[in-house]
Amino acid sequence: MKVLIVEDSIVVRQLLRYILEQGGMEVIGEATDGEEALSLIQQQRPDVITMDVHLPKMDGFECTRRIMESDPIPIVVVTGSYNISDSAFALRLLDAGAVTVVEKPMGMVDSNFEKDAANLIKTVRNVAELKLVRRVERFSSAPSPEPERNWAPKLVAIGASTGGPAALKAMLAALEPSCPWPILVVQHITPGFLPGFCEWLNGDSNLNVQIAQNGTRANAGNVYVAPDGVDMAIDDGLHIRLVQQKGVGNLCPSAASLFESVGRNLGGQALAILLSGMGNDGVSEMLELKKLGALTLAQDAESAVVNGMPGEAMKAHAASRSLPPEAIAQVLNQLAHAPSGQAAGHCSD
């Protein structure tokens, strides 16, 4: 597996090279800026790229955009989540086509070094096998089909992982401000990025995106994102419950836990959605929701950066349809205007 490191700090480049080579990977080059990275890509043809956020001459955002428009290669953003400006910029890189973002290891004396190094190795290995397509326009604008029937949901539950942030952003941007349901989101993302992530989503969304808090009533027109390291559930009164536990399949928060609580407390009165992501988090629980009568949708393979979770949902017949993010939003907009959707969506404490 050939890796190109794009990083302007020589100290960090040496550290990343050490970590990746200890993980059995071949570092085929190091670039100190975006222009050098583009040149090395043509010469060395790496399998995956680790991309710094702030670079001289050509920054990480512009470099990522050019790579994804001309010759897509999986890009892992490596940055420090403690820096708010880094977080916001890293999310812009995801929007430009980077696959995922990880915490930058701070050095061998740091208490989190082994964990961060292991996460970097695991992430690079996972994304190196992805087959990306050239995407000048990331998502289809094709109109969505009409809903098969009118649902009377009480909320929307969404699970997403790698590649999910850009899909979620596109979906929320296409939702009308009169959305009559609360939306609960489990997004697997590097710890520490959630505040910047919510701010980033709020930039284009007509809805209010916020980090979920325990005991909060989930109200229409609001998007609640599960916090780091806790599972999010919903009770039968639409109150959010945050639970400190290991999650499902070592994922915490997990879409599986959210979907399970939706089925247990709301039955089929929900919409469940799986967006881009590795693995199968939430698939079996989505199938149970579908059996209860919930509307279940998955992102389509053409628009998903990683067709793991949504692809598995389609294989298991857990999702009724697969659509691009904007088309999923149009299904929700159509349901919101249906008489039964309006009647079911608006609740008060």
C-alpha positions as CSV (number, residue, x, y, z in Angstrom):
1,M,0.0,0.0,0.0
2,K,1.6,3.3,-1.2
3,V,1.0,6.5,0.8
4,L,1.8,10.1,0.0
5,I,2.2,12.4,3.0
6,V,1.2,16.0,2.4
7,E,2.4,18.1,5.4
8,D,4.5,21.3,5.7
9,S,6.0,20.4,9.1
10,I,9.1,18.3,8.9
11,V,8.6,17.0,12.4
12,V,5.1,15.9,11.7
13,R,6.1,14.3,8.4
14,Q,8.7,12.3,10.2
15,L,6.2,11.2,12.8
16,L,3.6,10.2,10.2
17,R,6.2,8.3,8.2
18,Y,7.2,6.4,11.3
19,I,3.6,5.5,12.2
20,L,2.6,4.5,8.7
21,E,5.7,2.4,8.1
22,Q,5.3,0.7,11.5
23,G,1.8,-0.1,10.2
24,G,3.3,-1.9,7.2
25,M,2.7,0.8,4.6
26,E,5.1,2.2,2.0
27,V,5.5,6.0,2.1
28,I,6.3,6.8,-1.5
29,G,6.7,10.5,-1.0
30,E,6.4,13.6,1.2
31,A,5.0,16.9,-0.1
32,T,5.3,20.2,1.7
33,D,2.6,22.0,-0.2
34,G,-0.3,21.4,-2.6
35,E,1.6,22.1,-5.7
36,E,4.3,19.6,-4.8
37,A,1.6,17.1,-3.9
38,L,0.0,17.3,-7.4
39,S,3.4,16.8,-9.0
40,L,4.2,13.8,-6.9
41,I,0.8,12.2,-7.5
42,Q,1.5,12.1,-11.2
43,Q,5.0,10.6,-10.6
44,Q,4.3,8.1,-7.9
45,R,0.6,7.1,-8.1
46,P,-0.2,6.6,-4.4
47,D,-3.0,4.5,-3.2
48,V,-4.0,7.0,-0.5
49,I,-3.0,10.5,0.6
50,T,-2.8,12.0,4.1
51,M,-3.6,15.7,3.8
52,D,-2.7,18.5,6.1
53,V,-5.1,21.4,6.5
54,H,-3.0,24.5,6.2
55,L,-0.3,24.4,3.5
56,P,1.8,27.1,1.8
57,K,1.4,28.0,-1.9
58,M,-1.7,25.8,-2.4
59,D,-3.7,24.8,0.7
60,G,-5.2,21.5,1.4
61,F,-8.7,22.5,0.3
62,E,-7.6,23.6,-3.2
63,C,-5.3,20.6,-3.5
64,T,-8.1,18.1,-2.5
65,R,-10.5,19.8,-4.9
66,R,-8.1,19.5,-7.9
67,I,-7.3,15.8,-7.1
68,M,-11.0,14.9,-6.9
69,E,-11.9,16.7,-10.1
70,S,-9.1,15.2,-12.2
71,D,-7.8,11.9,-10.8
72,P,-9.6,10.8,-7.6
73,I,-7.5,9.2,-4.9
74,P,-8.7,8.5,-1.3
75,I,-7.7,11.4,0.9
76,V,-7.5,11.3,4.7
77,V,-7.4,14.7,6.4
78,V,-5.0,14.7,9.3
79,T,-5.4,17.6,11.6
80,G,-5.7,18.7,15.2
81,S,-9.4,18.8,16.3
82,Y,-8.5,21.0,19.3
83,N,-8.1,23.9,16.9
84,I,-11.5,25.3,15.9
85,S,-10.3,26.8,12.7
86,D,-8.6,23.5,11.8
87,S,-12.0,21.8,12.4
88,A,-13.9,24.1,10.1
89,F,-11.3,23.8,7.4
90,A,-11.1,20.0,7.7
91,L,-14.9,19.9,7.1
92,R,-14.4,22.0,4.0
93,L,-12.0,19.4,2.8
94,L,-14.6,16.7,3.3
95,D,-17.0,18.9,1.2
96,A,-14.3,19.0,-1.5
97,G,-14.1,15.2,-1.7
98,A,-11.8,14.0,1.1
99,V,-13.0,10.7,2.5
100,T,-12.6,11.2,6.2
101,V,-10.7,13.2,8.9
102,V,-8.6,11.9,11.8
103,E,-6.8,13.4,14.8
104,K,-3.2,14.3,14.1
105,P,-0.9,12.4,16.5
106,M,0.8,14.8,18.8
107,G,4.0,12.9,19.4
108,M,5.2,9.7,21.3
109,V,5.1,11.4,24.7
110,D,1.4,12.3,24.3
111,S,-0.9,10.1,26.4
112,N,-3.2,9.6,23.3
113,F,-0.3,8.7,20.9
114,E,-0.9,5.0,20.7
115,K,-4.7,5.4,20.2
116,D,-4.2,8.2,17.6
117,A,-1.5,6.2,15.7
118,A,-3.6,3.1,15.7
119,N,-6.6,5.0,14.4
120,L,-4.5,6.6,11.6
121,I,-3.2,3.2,10.5
122,K,-6.7,1.7,10.6
123,T,-8.2,4.6,8.7
124,V,-5.6,4.7,6.0
125,R,-5.9,0.9,5.4
126,N,-9.6,1.1,5.2
127,V,-9.8,4.0,2.7
128,A,-6.9,2.8,0.5
129,E,-9.2,0.2,-1.1
130,L,-12.0,2.6,-2.0
131,K,-12.7,3.0,-5.7
132,L,-13.6,6.6,-6.1
133,V,-15.1,8.2,-9.2
134,R,-14.4,11.6,-10.7
135,R,-16.9,14.1,-9.2
136,V,-17.1,17.6,-10.5
137,E,-20.6,17.7,-9.1
138,R,-20.8,15.4,-6.1
139,F,-24.5,14.6,-6.0
140,S,-27.2,14.1,-8.5
141,S,-29.9,16.7,-8.8
142,A,-32.4,14.3,-10.4
143,P,-35.9,14.7,-8.9
144,S,-37.0,12.0,-6.5
145,P,-39.9,9.7,-7.1
146,E,-43.2,10.4,-5.4
147,P,-43.7,8.6,-2.0
148,E,-45.5,5.3,-2.3
149,R,-48.0,6.3,0.3
150,N,-48.4,8.9,3.1
151,W,-46.6,8.1,6.3
152,A,-47.4,9.7,9.6
153,P,-43.9,9.9,11.2
154,K,-42.9,11.5,14.5
155,L,-39.2,11.9,13.7
156,V,-36.4,11.3,11.2
157,A,-33.4,9.1,12.4
158,I,-30.2,9.2,10.3
159,G,-27.0,7.1,10.5
160,A,-23.8,8.1,8.7
161,S,-20.1,7.4,8.8
162,T,-17.2,7.9,6.3
163,G,-18.3,10.2,3.5
164,G,-21.5,11.0,5.5
165,P,-20.7,14.7,6.4
166,A,-20.9,15.9,2.8
167,A,-24.0,13.8,2.2
168,L,-25.7,15.1,5.3
169,K,-24.9,18.6,4.4
170,A,-26.4,18.2,0.9
171,M,-29.5,16.6,2.3
172,L,-30.1,19.3,5.1
173,A,-29.5,22.1,2.6
174,A,-32.3,20.7,0.4
175,L,-34.8,20.4,3.2
176,E,-37.5,23.1,3.5
177,P,-37.5,25.2,6.7
178,S,-41.0,24.0,7.5
179,C,-39.8,20.5,8.2
180,P,-42.4,19.1,10.6
181,W,-40.2,16.6,12.4
182,P,-37.2,16.6,14.6
183,I,-34.1,14.9,13.0
184,L,-31.7,12.8,15.1
185,V,-28.3,12.1,13.6
186,V,-25.6,9.6,14.5
187,Q,-22.4,10.6,12.5
188,H,-19.2,8.7,13.2
189,I,-16.6,11.4,13.3
190,T,-13.3,12.1,15.0
191,P,-13.9,13.2,18.6
192,G,-13.6,17.0,19.1
193,F,-15.0,17.9,15.7
194,L,-18.7,18.1,16.6
195,P,-18.9,21.8,17.4
196,G,-17.3,22.7,14.1
197,F,-19.3,20.1,12.3
198,C,-22.6,21.5,13.6
199,E,-21.5,25.0,12.7
200,W,-20.5,23.8,9.2
201,L,-23.9,22.2,8.7
202,N,-25.8,25.3,9.9
203,G,-24.1,27.3,7.2
204,D,-26.4,25.8,4.5
205,S,-29.2,24.3,6.5
206,N,-32.6,25.9,6.9
207,L,-32.9,23.9,10.2
208,N,-31.2,24.4,13.5
209,V,-28.3,21.9,13.9
210,Q,-27.1,21.3,17.4
211,I,-25.3,18.8,19.6
212,A,-28.0,16.7,21.5
213,Q,-28.4,17.1,25.2
214,N,-29.8,14.5,27.6
215,G,-33.5,15.0,28.4
216,T,-34.1,17.6,25.6
217,R,-37.5,17.3,23.9
218,A,-36.9,16.7,20.2
219,N,-38.8,19.5,18.4
220,A,-39.8,19.9,14.8
221,G,-37.3,21.8,12.6
222,N,-34.3,20.9,14.7
223,V,-31.4,18.6,14.0
224,Y,-29.8,16.8,17.0
225,V,-26.4,15.3,16.5
226,A,-25.2,12.6,18.9
227,P,-22.3,13.7,21.1
228,D,-18.9,12.0,21.2
229,G,-18.7,8.8,23.1
230,V,-22.4,8.3,24.1
231,D,-25.3,6.5,22.5
232,M,-28.4,8.5,21.6
233,A,-31.9,7.1,22.0
234,I,-35.4,8.5,21.9
235,D,-38.2,7.7,24.3
236,D,-42.0,7.5,23.6
237,G,-42.4,11.2,24.6
238,L,-39.7,12.3,22.1
239,H,-37.2,13.1,24.7
240,I,-33.5,12.4,23.9
241,R,-31.7,10.0,26.1
242,L,-27.9,9.9,26.1
243,V,-26.4,6.6,27.5
244,Q,-22.8,6.1,28.5
245,Q,-22.0,2.6,27.1
246,K,-19.8,0.9,24.5
247,G,-22.3,1.1,21.7
248,V,-22.9,-1.7,19.2
249,G,-20.0,-3.3,17.5
250,N,-17.5,-1.0,19.3
251,L,-19.2,2.0,17.7
252,C,-20.4,4.7,20.1
253,P,-22.5,6.5,19.2
254,S,-24.1,3.9,17.0
255,A,-26.9,4.2,14.4
256,A,-28.0,0.7,15.7
257,S,-28.8,2.0,19.2
258,L,-30.7,5.0,17.8
259,F,-32.7,2.9,15.4
260,E,-33.5,0.3,18.0
261,S,-34.9,2.9,20.4
262,V,-37.0,4.4,17.6
263,G,-38.5,1.0,16.9
264,R,-39.1,0.2,20.6
265,N,-40.7,3.5,21.4
266,L,-42.3,4.8,18.2
267,G,-42.8,1.6,16.1
268,G,-43.2,2.5,12.5
269,Q,-43.9,6.2,13.1
270,A,-40.5,7.2,11.8
271,L,-38.3,7.7,8.8
272,A,-34.9,5.9,9.0
273,I,-32.0,6.9,6.7
274,L,-28.5,5.4,6.2
275,L,-26.0,7.6,4.4
276,S,-22.4,6.9,3.2
277,G,-20.3,4.9,5.6
278,M,-18.2,1.8,6.1
279,G,-19.6,-1.3,7.7
280,N,-23.2,-2.2,8.5
281,D,-24.1,0.0,11.5
282,G,-27.9,0.2,11.8
283,V,-28.8,-2.2,9.0
284,S,-30.5,-4.9,11.0
285,E,-32.3,-2.3,13.2
286,M,-33.4,-0.5,10.0
287,L,-34.9,-3.8,8.7
288,E,-36.9,-4.1,12.0
289,L,-38.1,-0.6,11.5
290,K,-39.2,-1.4,8.0
291,K,-41.1,-4.4,9.2
292,L,-42.9,-2.1,11.7
293,G,-44.0,0.1,8.9
294,A,-41.4,2.9,8.9
295,L,-40.2,4.5,5.7
296,T,-36.5,3.5,5.2
297,L,-34.2,5.1,2.7
298,A,-30.5,4.7,1.8
299,Q,-28.1,6.8,-0.1
300,D,-27.4,5.5,-3.6
301,A,-24.1,3.9,-4.6
302,E,-23.5,6.6,-7.3
303,S,-23.4,9.4,-4.8
304,A,-22.0,7.6,-1.7
305,V,-18.3,8.0,-1.1
306,V,-18.4,4.7,0.8
307,N,-21.3,2.4,-0.1
308,G,-20.9,0.2,3.0
309,M,-23.8,1.0,5.3
310,P,-26.3,2.1,2.6
311,G,-25.2,-0.8,0.3
312,E,-25.7,-3.3,3.1
313,A,-29.1,-1.9,3.8
314,M,-30.2,-2.4,0.2
315,K,-28.8,-6.0,0.2
316,A,-30.7,-6.8,3.3
317,H,-33.9,-5.2,1.9
318,A,-33.8,-3.0,5.0
319,A,-34.1,0.2,2.8
320,S,-37.1,0.6,0.6
321,R,-35.2,2.8,-1.9
322,S,-31.8,4.3,-2.6
323,L,-31.5,7.9,-3.6
324,P,-29.0,10.8,-3.7
325,P,-29.1,13.0,-0.6
326,E,-31.0,15.8,-2.4
327,A,-33.6,13.3,-3.6
328,I,-34.0,11.9,-0.1
329,A,-34.6,15.5,1.0
330,Q,-37.3,15.9,-1.7
331,V,-39.1,12.7,-0.4
332,L,-39.2,14.3,3.1
333,N,-40.4,17.6,1.6
334,Q,-43.2,15.9,-0.2
335,L,-44.2,13.9,2.9
336,A,-44.2,17.2,4.9
337,H,-46.8,18.7,2.6
338,A,-49.0,15.6,2.8
339,P,-52.0,16.1,5.2
340,S,-51.1,13.1,7.3
341,G,-47.4,14.2,7.5
342,Q,-48.4,17.6,8.7
343,A,-50.8,16.3,11.3
344,A,-48.3,13.9,12.7
345,G,-45.2,16.1,12.7
346,H,-46.2,19.0,14.9
347,C,-46.1,18.2,18.6
348,S,-45.9,20.2,21.7
349,D,-44.6,19.6,25.2
